[in-house]
Amino acid sequence: MMKTYAVIGDPIDRSLSPNIHNAAFKELGLDCAYIAYRIPKGDLEDGIEGLKKIKISGFNVTIPHKVDIMKFLDKVDEDCSIIGAANTVSNNDGKLKGYNTDMDGFLEPIKRRNIVIKNLNALIIGSGGAARAIVAGLAKEGINTITIANRTKENAIALCEFAQKMGTNANSISLGEIDDHSSKCNLIVNATPIGLKNEPSPIKVETINQDTVVYDIVSMPMNTDLIQKSKKIGATVIYGYEMLLGQATRAFEIWHNTKAPYEAMKRAVLGGF
Ligand SMILES: NC(=O)c1ccc[n+]([C@@H]2O[C@H](COP(=O)([O-])OP(=O)(O)OC[C@H]3O[C@@H](n4cnc5c(N)ncnc54)[C@H](OP(=O)(O)O)[C@@H]3O)[C@@H](O)[C@H]2O)c1
């Protein structure tokens, strides 16, 4: 019998996840389909009931439900419980289990480049759900230091405390202080939506060193202003689509218990731009 998968969120019409997973099904000849399903904030409980009724095999969760979904899960894996949010759910006879593949999805392109995480001093811009998964991942890998910059200072302080609880040397700054810190960091991550609407880079790229790794998790557009300017000065760049692909391949492997066809999934993402 055909198995059905979905991504739930709002808005959901621009999600690349259906392209990515359907390309993987085609590549491996799996009898599966993956759809985008809009569930507005406040309608999550009804939406989940609907998904259970159609015997959904698994689903991804995106804005605004990543934290709220936790209430509806019967079990969660370790990363999910550390982060307090889920982006991947499997359904076993009506029992839902949550995972957070954003964390490994973020780390995957760093590891693929053989960058040694223990040697990194990171500057993370943003303190939302994605930043929390990123901080948890970097802390788990034993990163040297993390500096967190955020528009709302209290949120930066809270995320900084989270990093410290995980045993990491962390401090928080305001957005205005970024340019004084950027030259001291060898990994800079934009974990805000800045760039999604072609806004200018949240940092002055002239202040960073050439050997810095600049990672923009905004996946659409692919070449944000931050990425373009970082490339110009010769920095190593990591694109948001790489994290998207990393979290999707991990989710695929959880659901299907087989190695994800990375290249086919990558072609599907790049075809979506
Ligand atoms: N590539 C991927 O696979 C992937 C995965 C997850 C997320 N993302 C992207 O990452 C971004 C953040 O996601 P999220 O889930 O962390 O969202 P979120 O929980 O809503 O957090 C958003 C963060 O960005 C800050 N922010 C929002 N608008 C801002 C602005 N105009 N100027 C400065 N700071 C601003 C917020 O600051 P305050 O605390 O002051 O509100 C908060 O720290 C989104 O664009 C999302 O699409 C990409």
The ligand as an SDF file (V2000), in Angstrom:
LIG
                    3D

 48 52  0  0  0  0  0  0  0  0999 V2000
   17.8150   26.0030    6.0550 N   0  0  0  0  0  0  0  0  0  0  0  0
   17.0620   25.3320    6.9010 C   0  0  0  0  0  0  0  0  0  0  0  0
   16.9590   24.1000    6.8660 O   0  0  0  0  0  0  0  0  0  0  0  0
   16.3200   26.0700    7.9830 C   0  0  0  0  0  0  0  0  0  0  0  0
   15.8200   25.3820    9.1100 C   0  0  0  0  0  0  0  0  0  0  0  0
   15.1360   26.1090   10.0980 C   0  0  0  0  0  0  0  0  0  0  0  0
   14.9550   27.4800    9.9200 C   0  0  0  0  0  0  0  0  0  0  0  0
   15.4300   28.1010    8.8180 N   0  0  0  0  0  0  0  0  0  0  0  0
   15.2470   29.5640    8.6360 C   0  0  0  0  0  0  0  0  0  0  0  0
   15.8060   30.2200    9.7590 O   0  0  0  0  0  0  0  0  0  0  0  0
   15.0830   31.3950   10.0730 C   0  0  0  0  0  0  0  0  0  0  0  0
   14.7640   31.4200   11.5610 C   0  0  0  0  0  0  0  0  0  0  0  0
   13.8970   30.3330   11.8820 O   0  0  0  0  0  0  0  0  0  0  0  0
   13.3660   30.0780   13.3740 P   0  0  0  0  0  0  0  0  0  0  0  0
   12.5750   28.8410   13.3160 O   0  0  0  0  0  0  0  0  0  0  0  0
   14.4980   30.1840   14.3360 O   0  0  0  0  0  0  0  0  0  0  0  0
   12.4130   31.3340   13.5960 O   0  0  0  0  0  0  0  0  0  0  0  0
   11.9440   31.9770   14.9750 P   0  0  0  0  0  0  0  0  0  0  0  0
   11.8820   30.9540   16.0420 O   0  0  0  0  0  0  0  0  0  0  0  0
   10.7630   32.8010   14.6380 O   0  0  0  0  0  0  0  0  0  0  0  0
   13.1750   32.9900   15.3680 O   0  0  0  0  0  0  0  0  0  0  0  0
   13.4980   34.0900   14.5580 C   0  0  0  0  0  0  0  0  0  0  0  0
   14.7630   34.7690   15.1020 C   0  0  0  0  0  0  0  0  0  0  0  0
   15.1390   35.7980   14.1860 O   0  0  0  0  0  0  0  0  0  0  0  0
   15.0840   37.0760   14.8380 C   0  0  0  0  0  0  0  0  0  0  0  0
   14.5290   38.0380   13.8990 N   0  0  0  0  0  0  0  0  0  0  0  0
   13.3490   37.9160   13.2050 C   0  0  0  0  0  0  0  0  0  0  0  0
   13.1840   39.0020   12.4000 N   0  0  0  0  0  0  0  0  0  0  0  0
   14.2660   39.7990   12.6000 C   0  0  0  0  0  0  0  0  0  0  0  0
   14.6740   41.0500   12.0670 C   0  0  0  0  0  0  0  0  0  0  0  0
   13.9340   41.6980   11.1540 N   0  0  0  0  0  0  0  0  0  0  0  0
   15.8250   41.5940   12.4930 N   0  0  0  0  0  0  0  0  0  0  0  0
   16.5950   40.9570   13.4150 C   0  0  0  0  0  0  0  0  0  0  0  0
   16.2620   39.7760   13.9570 N   0  0  0  0  0  0  0  0  0  0  0  0
   15.1230   39.1990   13.5410 C   0  0  0  0  0  0  0  0  0  0  0  0
   14.2140   36.8760   16.0510 C   0  0  0  0  0  0  0  0  0  0  0  0
   14.5950   37.8470   17.0280 O   0  0  0  0  0  0  0  0  0  0  0  0
   13.6670   38.1780   18.3240 P   0  0  0  0  0  0  0  0  0  0  0  0
   14.0710   37.2200   19.4010 O   0  0  0  0  0  0  0  0  0  0  0  0
   14.0290   39.5820   18.6230 O   0  0  0  0  0  0  0  0  0  0  0  0
   12.2400   38.0050   17.8700 O   0  0  0  0  0  0  0  0  0  0  0  0
   14.5730   35.4460   16.4480 C   0  0  0  0  0  0  0  0  0  0  0  0
   15.8140   35.4120   17.1340 O   0  0  0  0  0  0  0  0  0  0  0  0
   13.8480   31.3710    9.1580 C   0  0  0  0  0  0  0  0  0  0  0  0
   14.0790   32.2210    8.0800 O   0  0  0  0  0  0  0  0  0  0  0  0
   13.7690   29.9500    8.6550 C   0  0  0  0  0  0  0  0  0  0  0  0
   13.2120   29.8600    7.3760 O   0  0  0  0  0  0  0  0  0  0  0  0
   16.1240   27.4310    7.8570 C   0  0  0  0  0  0  0  0  0  0  0  0
  1  2  1  0
  2  3  2  0
  2  4  1  0
  4  5  1  0
  4 48  2  0
  5  6  2  0
  6  7  1  0
  7  8  2  0
  8  9  1  0
  8 48  1  0
  9 10  1  0
  9 46  1  0
 10 11  1  0
 11 12  1  0
 11 44  1  0
 12 13  1  0
 13 14  1  0
 14 15  2  0
 14 16  1  0
 14 17  1  0
 17 18  1  0
 18 19  2  0
 18 20  1  0
 18 21  1  0
 21 22  1  0
 22 23  1  0
 23 24  1  0
 23 42  1  0
 24 25  1  0
 25 26  1  0
 25 36  1  0
 26 27  1  0
 26 35  1  0
 27 28  2  0
 28 29  1  0
 29 30  1  0
 29 35  2  0
 30 31  1  0
 30 32  2  0
 32 33  1  0
 33 34  2  0
 34 35  1  0
 36 37  1  0
 36 42  1  0
 37 38  1  0
 38 39  2  0
 38 40  1  0
 38 41  1  0
 42 43  1  0
 44 45  1  0
 44 46  1  0
 46 47  1  0
M  CHG  2   8   1  16  -1
M  END
$$$$
